Amino acid sequence: MSTLPEIHKTANFAVLSISYEKADAETRSKFAFFEEHIKDFVNSIHTENLGDAFVVSTCNRTEIYTTTQNYLLVAEEFCRITKVNLSDFLQFAQIFTREEALNHLFRVAGGLESQIIGDFEIIGQIKNAYNRFKKERTHSNPYMERAINSAIQISKKIKNETGISSGAASVSYAAVHYILKSQKQISEKNILLLGTGEIGQNTVENLVKHIYKPNVKVMNRTFEKAIKISEKYKVPHIPFENLQQELKQTDILIVATGAANPLINKNHFPNGKETLVIDLSIPNNVEKDITENPNVSLVNVDELSMHITETMEQRKKEVPKAEEIIREMTKDFTEWEKKRKMAPKIHHFKAVLKNMERNEMHAIHKKHRYIEVPDMELSNKIIQKITNRFAKYIIDNPHKAEEFSKLMHEILVEQPNNEFNEKH
């Protein structure tokens, strides 16, 4: 993980992360956090005065984001609710604090920590998780709110200003990507997906997402599974027994089955119809002899994987651009945080000046019986200018802020306002 540029100490902010980097899928599933856990979690950390926290839980990661100083107490509540041991949790958890925690959030949002670089699905999951937790809270958290909004902006900028999400990065998307590049008038093509396991489901999802009104049908050796996917994605399902008949009108056949031996061979294509066959199965479930028919072309998972490798190499080249965006947005966030920390001192300083102004204006009015609007406007401009200079000084010199604010208070408040006039 890249490091942040040297910045001032940020607020209490920590991330406790269990992800694919240290934990396999079976292990990660033990730490899954569900929507029904949210209310209990929020209530418990507020009851214990543990500040604020929310949890993001996906298939690749479960992460606790908290502004609590003692983040281990928050982890304890998480473990109590999910019924896991704290020691088991800490065995697999990576812990980031302060600047590193903020950097981690921004890198996750920017797709740099995804299992597939440039996968931006996570930012929607972070946003939804945060909003679900927010509904259960009785107060807002300005720091967390700003951090999440910054993460969303970072995700958008990286997606729009770099090529980190371009190209095919999964076998299922690579198949659809290949179809988009090689086929014309795709919406008019008859597509048959054979096999509705994980890869098959992902392929259907990508077909529906990337092709306008695709004419796709699903088929599975177990009919009930085909029905389930058919209902989920609102596409027709065909009984496996009708395979030969269906192939007569199929333009694109995608095979994503898990059979031990090939299911598709040259005998399935006797009619000379032009057909693109994409075999996503390992081992191959399509015989290579189908290409003896000049009207049938075959693309297998190895060829698609070559495209994925090229894509990942291209995406890695875009990482420095994404990190530069994170650095710039972190700088903006840091400036906001500095101003937020100094806000009470700045507001107090301005209030003292406004009080002096009211006293002086009252004296002028009492003595001369007039007060003009331009006088007030000029006075306000001067106050704002002096306040801006004060603010800039204490923000740029945080180590002197307390001493300088105290000095200004002594000069402007604790000494009589008319002392200078009396002596002169």
Secondary structure, 3 states (H helix, E strand, C coil): CCCCCCCCCCCCCEEEEEECCCCCHHHHHHCCCCHHHHHHHHHHHHHCCCCCEEEEECCCEEEEEECCCCHHHHHHHHHHHHCCCHHHHHHHCEEEEHHHHHHHHHHHHCCCCCCCCCCCHHHHHHHHHHHHHHHHCCCCCHHHHHHHHHHHHHHHHHHHHCCCCCCCCCHHHHHHHHHHHHCCCHHHCEEEEECCCHHHHHHHHHHHHHCCCCEEEEEECCHHHHHHHHHHHCCCEEEHHHHHHHHCCCCEEEECCCCCCCCECHHHCCCCCCEEEEECCCCCCECHHHHHCCCEEEEEHHHHHHHHHHHHHHHHHHHHHHHHHHHHHHHHHHHHHHHHHHHHHHHHHHHHHHHHHHHHHHHHHHHHCCCCHHHHHHHHHHHHHHHHHHHHHHHHCHHHHHHHHHHHHHHHHHCCCCHHHHHC
